[in-house]
Amino acid sequence: MNPTSPAAPAAPPETPAPVIATGWMHTARFLTTAPQLHFLPALDVPEIAFVGRSNAGKSTCINTLTQQKQLAYASKKPGRTQHINLFSLGKQGVTDAVLADLPGYGYAAVPKQDKIRWQRVMANYLVTRENLTGVVLLCDPRHGLTELDEILLEVIRPRVEEGLKLLLLLTKADKLTRAEATKALSIGRLQAGGGEVKLFSALKKQGVEEVSQLLWRWAHPDGGAVAPVAQGPAGAGNPAAPN
């Protein structure tokens, strides 16, 4: 009787995609802040920009996705933060993608000249940033897209047609009834012009895994290759608080 061959070791179970994506988002750390475009570092890794009205919940969304309470500056007075803030993603010492938090727009208390200046800065960023891979436009579905949101969509439409990724993220979804959520998604799909539309609630953690996986796929079209990027100045917190 032949001795029994030793059993081959079991292959380790694959890590579920949501775990990989949410863990990756958790690696976010402050990279740099820029008051003007020419202060932004030239990068060759995918960059994903978060844009939206000052009260759309942008900072809260970023903090929820990255599982960090104070990564993105959430001012009690919307529209006060007027810098482009970059956060790197990836294992320590290696950056495989960057999140860009753009200043909120449309807040009435901001002087008109500042509004115009930042609208120009944002438009230039969205049109000229070479490594920009995707845009997340946040919108409170109870109010719908504003005129400024629609202008932003028009600005990026040529790049979307060329392959720029777009996600219309409907925030504060916990405040909607099921019927209202269904209607908001239908309207959003018409307005997004081929981009994706998802519901999100920081309070209920709705959409966190789904959005994390989407952003992971945007940043890793080849499955996960990474490139080293020099890190920005070290700092315990985000220095991008309003002056």
Contacts in CASP RR format, 6 or more apart in sequence:
PFRMAT RR
TARGET T0000
AUTHOR 0000-0000-0000
METHOD contacts of the structure
MODEL  1
MNPTSPAAPAAPPETPAPVIATGWMHTARFLTTAPQLHFLPALDVPEIAF
VGRSNAGKSTCINTLTQQKQLAYASKKPGRTQHINLFSLGKQGVTDAVLA
DLPGYGYAAVPKQDKIRWQRVMANYLVTRENLTGVVLLCDPRHGLTELDE
ILLEVIRPRVEEGLKLLLLLTKADKLTRAEATKALSIGRLQAGGGEVKLF
SALKKQGVEEVSQLLWRWAHPDGGAVAPVAQGPAGAGNPAAPN
17 213 0 8 1.000
17 216 0 8 1.000
18 209 0 8 1.000
18 212 0 8 1.000
18 213 0 8 1.000
20 216 0 8 1.000
21 209 0 8 1.000
21 212 0 8 1.000
21 213 0 8 1.000
21 215 0 8 1.000
21 216 0 8 1.000
22 67 0 8 1.000
22 208 0 8 1.000
22 209 0 8 1.000
22 212 0 8 1.000
23 212 0 8 1.000
24 89 0 8 1.000
24 90 0 8 1.000
24 212 0 8 1.000
24 216 0 8 1.000
25 65 0 8 1.000
25 66 0 8 1.000
25 67 0 8 1.000
25 89 0 8 1.000
25 212 0 8 1.000
25 215 0 8 1.000
25 216 0 8 1.000
26 66 0 8 1.000
26 67 0 8 1.000
26 68 0 8 1.000
27 89 0 8 1.000
27 90 0 8 1.000
27 91 0 8 1.000
27 92 0 8 1.000
28 62 0 8 1.000
28 66 0 8 1.000
28 68 0 8 1.000
28 71 0 8 1.000
28 87 0 8 1.000
28 88 0 8 1.000
28 89 0 8 1.000
28 99 0 8 1.000
29 71 0 8 1.000
29 87 0 8 1.000
29 88 0 8 1.000
30 71 0 8 1.000
30 85 0 8 1.000
30 86 0 8 1.000
30 87 0 8 1.000
30 232 0 8 1.000
30 235 0 8 1.000
30 237 0 8 1.000
30 238 0 8 1.000
30 239 0 8 1.000
31 41 0 8 1.000
31 86 0 8 1.000
31 87 0 8 1.000
31 88 0 8 1.000
31 95 0 8 1.000
31 98 0 8 1.000
31 231 0 8 1.000
31 232 0 8 1.000
32 39 0 8 1.000
32 40 0 8 1.000
32 41 0 8 1.000
32 85 0 8 1.000
32 86 0 8 1.000
32 232 0 8 1.000
32 233 0 8 1.000
33 83 0 8 1.000
33 84 0 8 1.000
33 85 0 8 1.000
33 86 0 8 1.000
33 238 0 8 1.000
33 239 0 8 1.000
33 240 0 8 1.000
34 40 0 8 1.000
34 83 0 8 1.000
34 84 0 8 1.000
34 85 0 8 1.000
34 86 0 8 1.000
35 82 0 8 1.000
35 83 0 8 1.000
35 84 0 8 1.000
36 121 0 8 1.000
37 84 0 8 1.000
37 121 0 8 1.000
37 124 0 8 1.000
37 125 0 8 1.000
37 128 0 8 1.000
40 84 0 8 1.000
40 86 0 8 1.000
40 125 0 8 1.000
40 129 0 8 1.000
41 86 0 8 1.000
42 130 0 8 1.000
43 95 0 8 1.000
43 98 0 8 1.000
43 131 0 8 1.000
43 229 0 8 1.000
44 131 0 8 1.000
44 227 0 8 1.000
44 229 0 8 1.000
45 95 0 8 1.000
45 96 0 8 1.000
45 97 0 8 1.000
45 98 0 8 1.000
45 131 0 8 1.000
45 219 0 8 1.000
45 227 0 8 1.000
45 229 0 8 1.000
46 96 0 8 1.000
46 97 0 8 1.000
46 98 0 8 1.000
46 131 0 8 1.000
46 133 0 8 1.000
46 134 0 8 1.000
46 218 0 8 1.000
46 219 0 8 1.000
47 86 0 8 1.000
47 97 0 8 1.000
47 98 0 8 1.000
47 99 0 8 1.000
47 100 0 8 1.000
47 129 0 8 1.000
47 131 0 8 1.000
47 132 0 8 1.000
47 133 0 8 1.000
47 134 0 8 1.000
48 97 0 8 1.000
48 98 0 8 1.000
48 99 0 8 1.000
48 100 0 8 1.000
48 132 0 8 1.000
48 133 0 8 1.000
48 134 0 8 1.000
48 135 0 8 1.000
48 136 0 8 1.000
48 165 0 8 1.000
48 215 0 8 1.000
48 218 0 8 1.000
48 219 0 8 1.000
49 99 0 8 1.000
49 100 0 8 1.000
49 102 0 8 1.000
49 125 0 8 1.000
49 126 0 8 1.000
49 129 0 8 1.000
49 132 0 8 1.000
49 134 0 8 1.000
49 135 0 8 1.000
49 136 0 8 1.000
50 58 0 8 1.000
50 61 0 8 1.000
50 62 0 8 1.000
50 99 0 8 1.000
50 100 0 8 1.000
50 101 0 8 1.000
50 102 0 8 1.000
50 136 0 8 1.000
50 138 0 8 1.000
51 58 0 8 1.000
51 102 0 8 1.000
51 104 0 8 1.000
51 105 0 8 1.000
51 122 0 8 1.000
51 126 0 8 1.000
51 135 0 8 1.000
51 136 0 8 1.000
51 137 0 8 1.000
51 138 0 8 1.000
51 152 0 8 1.000
52 58 0 8 1.000
52 102 0 8 1.000
52 104 0 8 1.000
52 105 0 8 1.000
52 137 0 8 1.000
52 138 0 8 1.000
52 139 0 8 1.000
52 149 0 8 1.000
52 152 0 8 1.000
53 78 0 8 1.000
53 104 0 8 1.000
53 105 0 8 1.000
53 106 0 8 1.000
53 107 0 8 1.000
53 138 0 8 1.000
53 139 0 8 1.000
53 140 0 8 1.000
53 146 0 8 1.000
53 148 0 8 1.000
53 149 0 8 1.000
54 78 0 8 1.000
54 79 0 8 1.000
54 104 0 8 1.000
54 105 0 8 1.000
54 106 0 8 1.000
54 107 0 8 1.000
54 110 0 8 1.000
55 78 0 8 1.000
55 107 0 8 1.000
55 140 0 8 1.000
56 104 0 8 1.000
56 138 0 8 1.000
56 139 0 8 1.000
56 140 0 8 1.000
56 171 0 8 1.000
57 74 0 8 1.000
57 138 0 8 1.000
57 140 0 8 1.000
57 171 0 8 1.000
57 172 0 8 1.000
57 202 0 8 1.000
58 72 0 8 1.000
58 101 0 8 1.000
58 104 0 8 1.000
58 138 0 8 1.000
59 72 0 8 1.000
59 73 0 8 1.000
59 74 0 8 1.000
59 75 0 8 1.000
59 81 0 8 1.000
59 101 0 8 1.000
60 72 0 8 1.000
60 74 0 8 1.000
60 171 0 8 1.000
60 202 0 8 1.000
61 138 0 8 1.000
61 169 0 8 1.000
61 171 0 8 1.000
61 200 0 8 1.000
61 202 0 8 1.000
62 71 0 8 1.000
62 72 0 8 1.000
62 87 0 8 1.000
62 99 0 8 1.000
62 101 0 8 1.000
63 69 0 8 1.000
63 70 0 8 1.000
63 71 0 8 1.000
63 72 0 8 1.000
63 74 0 8 1.000
63 202 0 8 1.000
64 202 0 8 1.000
64 205 0 8 1.000
64 208 0 8 1.000
65 208 0 8 1.000
65 211 0 8 1.000
65 212 0 8 1.000
65 215 0 8 1.000
66 87 0 8 1.000
66 99 0 8 1.000
70 237 0 8 1.000
70 238 0 8 1.000
71 87 0 8 1.000
71 238 0 8 1.000
72 85 0 8 1.000
72 87 0 8 1.000
72 101 0 8 1.000
72 238 0 8 1.000
73 81 0 8 1.000
73 85 0 8 1.000
73 238 0 8 1.000
73 240 0 8 1.000
73 241 0 8 1.000
73 242 0 8 1.000
75 81 0 8 1.000
75 241 0 8 1.000
75 242 0 8 1.000
77 109 0 8 1.000
77 242 0 8 1.000
78 104 0 8 1.000
78 107 0 8 1.000
79 103 0 8 1.000
79 104 0 8 1.000
79 105 0 8 1.000
79 106 0 8 1.000
79 107 0 8 1.000
79 109 0 8 1.000
79 110 0 8 1.000
80 110 0 8 1.000
80 242 0 8 1.000
81 103 0 8 1.000
81 104 0 8 1.000
81 240 0 8 1.000
81 241 0 8 1.000
81 242 0 8 1.000
82 103 0 8 1.000
82 114 0 8 1.000
82 118 0 8 1.000
82 242 0 8 1.000
83 103 0 8 1.000
83 240 0 8 1.000
84 100 0 8 1.000
84 101 0 8 1.000
84 102 0 8 1.000
84 103 0 8 1.000
84 121 0 8 1.000
84 125 0 8 1.000
85 100 0 8 1.000
85 101 0 8 1.000
85 238 0 8 1.000
85 240 0 8 1.000
86 98 0 8 1.000
86 99 0 8 1.000
86 100 0 8 1.000
86 101 0 8 1.000
87 98 0 8 1.000
87 99 0 8 1.000
87 100 0 8 1.000
87 101 0 8 1.000
88 95 0 8 1.000
88 97 0 8 1.000
88 98 0 8 1.000
88 229 0 8 1.000
88 231 0 8 1.000
89 95 0 8 1.000
89 96 0 8 1.000
89 97 0 8 1.000
89 98 0 8 1.000
89 99 0 8 1.000
89 219 0 8 1.000
90 96 0 8 1.000
90 97 0 8 1.000
90 226 0 8 1.000
91 226 0 8 1.000
93 228 0 8 1.000
93 231 0 8 1.000
94 226 0 8 1.000
94 227 0 8 1.000
94 228 0 8 1.000
94 229 0 8 1.000
95 226 0 8 1.000
95 227 0 8 1.000
95 228 0 8 1.000
95 229 0 8 1.000
95 231 0 8 1.000
96 219 0 8 1.000
96 220 0 8 1.000
96 224 0 8 1.000
96 225 0 8 1.000
96 226 0 8 1.000
96 227 0 8 1.000
97 133 0 8 1.000
97 215 0 8 1.000
97 219 0 8 1.000
97 220 0 8 1.000
98 131 0 8 1.000
100 125 0 8 1.000
100 129 0 8 1.000
100 132 0 8 1.000
102 122 0 8 1.000
102 125 0 8 1.000
103 118 0 8 1.000
103 121 0 8 1.000
103 122 0 8 1.000
104 118 0 8 1.000
105 115 0 8 1.000
105 118 0 8 1.000
105 119 0 8 1.000
105 122 0 8 1.000
105 148 0 8 1.000
106 115 0 8 1.000
106 146 0 8 1.000
106 148 0 8 1.000
119 148 0 8 1.000
122 152 0 8 1.000
123 152 0 8 1.000
123 155 0 8 1.000
125 132 0 8 1.000
126 132 0 8 1.000
126 135 0 8 1.000
126 152 0 8 1.000
126 155 0 8 1.000
126 156 0 8 1.000
126 159 0 8 1.000
127 155 0 8 1.000
127 156 0 8 1.000
127 159 0 8 1.000
132 159 0 8 1.000
132 164 0 8 1.000
133 164 0 8 1.000
133 165 0 8 1.000
133 218 0 8 1.000
133 219 0 8 1.000
134 164 0 8 1.000
134 165 0 8 1.000
134 166 0 8 1.000
134 167 0 8 1.000
134 218 0 8 1.000
135 156 0 8 1.000
135 164 0 8 1.000
135 165 0 8 1.000
135 166 0 8 1.000
135 167 0 8 1.000
136 167 0 8 1.000
136 169 0 8 1.000
136 211 0 8 1.000
136 215 0 8 1.000
137 149 0 8 1.000
137 152 0 8 1.000
137 153 0 8 1.000
137 166 0 8 1.000
137 167 0 8 1.000
137 168 0 8 1.000
137 169 0 8 1.000
138 169 0 8 1.000
138 171 0 8 1.000
138 200 0 8 1.000
139 145 0 8 1.000
139 149 0 8 1.000
139 168 0 8 1.000
139 169 0 8 1.000
139 170 0 8 1.000
139 171 0 8 1.000
140 170 0 8 1.000
140 171 0 8 1.000
140 172 0 8 1.000
141 170 0 8 1.000
141 171 0 8 1.000
141 172 0 8 1.000
141 173 0 8 1.000
141 176 0 8 1.000
141 180 0 8 1.000
141 181 0 8 1.000
141 184 0 8 1.000
141 187 0 8 1.000
141 199 0 8 1.000
142 172 0 8 1.000
142 175 0 8 1.000
142 176 0 8 1.000
144 184 0 8 1.000
144 187 0 8 1.000
145 153 0 8 1.000
145 188 0 8 1.000
145 191 0 8 1.000
150 191 0 8 1.000
153 191 0 8 1.000
153 192 0 8 1.000
153 193 0 8 1.000
156 164 0 8 1.000
156 166 0 8 1.000
157 193 0 8 1.000
160 166 0 8 1.000
160 193 0 8 1.000
160 194 0 8 1.000
160 195 0 8 1.000
165 195 0 8 1.000
165 196 0 8 1.000
165 218 0 8 1.000
166 192 0 8 1.000
166 193 0 8 1.000
166 194 0 8 1.000
166 195 0 8 1.000
166 196 0 8 1.000
167 195 0 8 1.000
167 196 0 8 1.000
167 197 0 8 1.000
167 198 0 8 1.000
167 211 0 8 1.000
167 214 0 8 1.000
168 188 0 8 1.000
168 191 0 8 1.000
168 192 0 8 1.000
168 195 0 8 1.000
168 196 0 8 1.000
168 197 0 8 1.000
168 198 0 8 1.000
169 197 0 8 1.000
169 198 0 8 1.000
169 200 0 8 1.000
169 211 0 8 1.000
170 181 0 8 1.000
170 184 0 8 1.000
170 185 0 8 1.000
170 188 0 8 1.000
170 197 0 8 1.000
170 198 0 8 1.000
170 199 0 8 1.000
170 200 0 8 1.000
171 200 0 8 1.000
171 201 0 8 1.000
171 202 0 8 1.000
172 201 0 8 1.000
172 202 0 8 1.000
172 203 0 8 1.000
173 181 0 8 1.000
173 184 0 8 1.000
173 199 0 8 1.000
173 200 0 8 1.000
173 201 0 8 1.000
173 204 0 8 1.000
173 206 0 8 1.000
174 201 0 8 1.000
174 203 0 8 1.000
174 204 0 8 1.000
174 206 0 8 1.000
176 184 0 8 1.000
176 199 0 8 1.000
181 199 0 8 1.000
184 199 0 8 1.000
185 197 0 8 1.000
185 199 0 8 1.000
188 197 0 8 1.000
189 197 0 8 1.000
196 214 0 8 1.000
198 207 0 8 1.000
198 210 0 8 1.000
198 211 0 8 1.000
198 214 0 8 1.000
199 206 0 8 1.000
199 207 0 8 1.000
200 206 0 8 1.000
200 207 0 8 1.000
200 208 0 8 1.000
200 211 0 8 1.000
201 207 0 8 1.000
END
